[in-house]
């Protein structure tokens, strides 16, 4: 028997959606059809912030409670309106990566059981140079969203002093993502160094609340400034991307005025279309005044001169110049 199918209007195209009644979020009953209709409803701001750049798709063949895998390359049989661009990965290997440019492409991704969209920090017309500086404020055990809020306010002061204007979104869980639009003049490694410089300055000012320690055993009950999210091919959930959490939460752009007292789990696949209709997109103007990271790079050099060097890279990266040993401190002491 042929599987159930429906047709949805996505922009100028009609898109066929199979298994529309499949429940992707069992706890709240959100179906594949609801996901596709959500993506159509938010297509304009979604594409403004995630489109026209390399993107990885996190796909869940059954539901968010099951297994998942990532798609980076255009799969065989992808329609011609699903575009791609050749990118260079940290290994030096080059390969085509998916690029979404219209509503139909987002719905096609939903048809392919995509739940989370992971866009690069660079655009398809220049994949080597980020257009934004990204900082992930990641609560560690013993901390929560309220602690991330305190860290975000401190980070705003640091970034303002460096001449940058930060923008906020919820991670879709307990964390906060801080984005600064920048002119695309620096490659990923330089932007990573700027993030490290900002994080170190924040850690100096809030040592009991914030940590730059890559090793979990050293973080304690503090907010971790995840500097490695600034690396090439390292991504976080995009603006308005759903998350594979029980209540179908969404990584949601917010204003600074909303931050205090916010409940991030109120932002879901079912609530965001209404929010957009009522308050609009808080990131609508995010690209209008890109900043520069010159000051942060000066801070990076200052810290180098003071003896603070490179920090660890993720384990799947090649060994990088100046990088310390990739061994957790407790094990290094035993050795």
Secondary structure, DSSP 8 states (H G I E B T S, - for coil): ----EEEEEETTEEEEEESTT-EEETTTTEEHHHHHHHHHHTHHHHHHHHSSSBEEEEE-SS-TTS--EEE-S--TT--TTSEEEEEE-TTS-EEEEEE--SHHHHHHHHHTTEEEEEE-SEETTEEEEESEEEEEEEE-TT--HHHHHHHHHHHHHHHHHTT---EEEE-SSS-EEEEEEB-S-SBHHHHHHHHHHHHHHHHHH-TTTEE--SSGGGT-SSEEEEGGGGSTT-----TT-B-SSTT-BB--EE-HHHHTT--GGG-BTTTHHHHHHHH--TTTTTTTT-B--HHHHHHHHHHHHTT-------TTS---TT---SS-HHHHHH-
